[in-house]
Amino acid sequence: MADSSPDRTGTPLLEMRGISKRFAGVQALQGVSLSVWPGEVVALIGENGAGKSTLMKILGGVHAPDEGEIKVNGSPVVIQSVNDSTRAGVSFIHQELNVLDNIDVAGNVFLGREPTIGGPLRLLNRAKMLVETQPYLDRLGLNVSGRTPLNQLSLAHQQMVEIAKSLSLQSRLIIMDEPTSSLTLTETERLIQVVKELREQGVSVIYISHRLGEVREMSDRVVGLRDGRNAGGLAKEEITHDRMVSLMVGRDLEKFQAPLSTAPKPMRFQVTGLRTRRYPDREVSFEIGAGEILGMAGLVGAGRSEAAQAIFGVDPSLGGTVTLDGKTITVRSPRDAIQQGIYLAPEDRRRSGLIVDMTIRDNITMPVLNRYAPGGLISRSRETAAAQAASKSLRVKTPTVDFLARNLSGGNQQKVVLAKWLSLEPKLMIFDEPTRGIDVGAKAEIYELMRGLAQQGVAVLMISSDMEEVLGQSDRVAVMHEGRISGFLPRSEATEEKVMQLAVGHVAENINNEKKQ
């Protein structure tokens, strides 16, 4: 097999030298340098707030650097706008896709550059758009027509359309920012294959991801940023999980895997025959012991989040009973759940877990404002003291609790969501995708918080699509498939293969029988 490693003996496709950027008194980047050769996949890693996005926004024309220079193919370029970046052969695929789902594939590929006919009438040349779109779809192995409405495509296929648009722009360098954060395992595998194919075709990729397994699989080189500065790099043969973690955080973290506890735990929370609006004909039943972390795995659309929302009262359940500490309870709204000691850290923390245009203090104290309102008047000093104590306890990185939640990194936003609940003595804590989009250092802190809750006797339900997280943090694993639980696995027996078999519909009995044969 031919060596597909990029040739680094010539001129780099991209050189960024001594890039610095300052925002409102905060030094976001200080003398950062980055080079990329033709046909090379470079992973850019670092904790939230390390400067990755700022550096890429400078390359993408969103921000102008205060200092430094950028060269493309050895020639200096000035990038002051997105159009300048596009003319330099650079395209940016953001975590939140920039596509229009109310038009078709071809319309998205040529958005803003539509070919026209009819002279001054400037009529849309649909035939030309369709013909010129197809080669890019074929190149990516995307078996859809240019006429297909985008809203009929999966998220992964919409992402492929964005890549097709980049290729149609003759981009030589594609920046991908957390491209797999909302994809299924199958979709992620396809995207990884596409990145490898782009490399073979001479296209360079800067790949930003907190999923270090993906980085290890596809990258030719890793560049780390820490606190707005270069933290070092790793060649292909040097890329390991532990070395990437050390590069990002500047220290060795303890292994993510929590200690395995086999001690029996008294039952604290039980769901029997729960039915949701998503799967009205399927029943969900499970129990969680006091001090137990039950990991809930499954493919996207299996009904895990819907079950959590029904338990918390966000969506009404269509049937079933809920028992807490031996007592059957009724939850018709989040207010009912909160009064019973049941709390939810939702999957989309920005939309559902926080009010991002309010301060850290207001977000933390909002659920129980009456605690800070003696005589009916809110005491700002009491609120501030409580928010400061909670922020310090959870190590929220912020200069003040008057900071707006929207200006925090993803990991710190998640800590604020947790700070809101942890002071209320939870009995059941539900985490829905607790570390999605969070860097490796913050992940370790979130895991420590979950384990700390369990040690206090709290029942913890952790819904996650991260297999390493499920296998490493759960005392027991429940796997959902199309609205029902297809099986339970004690952690001592849980493997990625068994979880995936259950996730696609095999029942636990069949898996055990296959193992015996």
Secondary structure, 3 states (H helix, E strand, C coil): CCCCCCCCCCCCCEEEEEEEEEECCEEEEEEEEEEECCCCEEEEECCCCCCHHHHHHHHCCCCCCCEEEEEECCEEECCCCHHHHHHCCEEEECCCCCCCCCCEHHHHHCCCCCCEECHHHCEECHHHHHHHHHHHHHHCCCCCCCCCEHHHCCHHHHHHHHHHHHHHCCCCEEEEECCCCCCCHHHHHHHHHHHHHHHHCCCEEEEECCCHHHHHHHCCEEEEEECCEEEEEEEHHHCCHHHHHHHHHCCCCCCCCCCCCCCCCCEEEEEEEEECCCCCCCCEEEEEECCCEEEEEECCCCCHHHHHHHHHCCCCCCEEEEEECCEEECCCCHHHHHHHCEEEECCCHHHHHCCCCCEHHHHHHHHHHHHHCHHHCCCHHHHHHHHHHHHHHCCCCCCCCCCEHHHCCHHHHHHHHHHHHHCCCCCEEEEECCCCCCCHHHHHHHHHHHHHHHHCCCEEEEECCCHHHHHHHCCEEEEEECCEEEEEEECCCCCHHHHHHHHCCCCHHHHHHHHHC
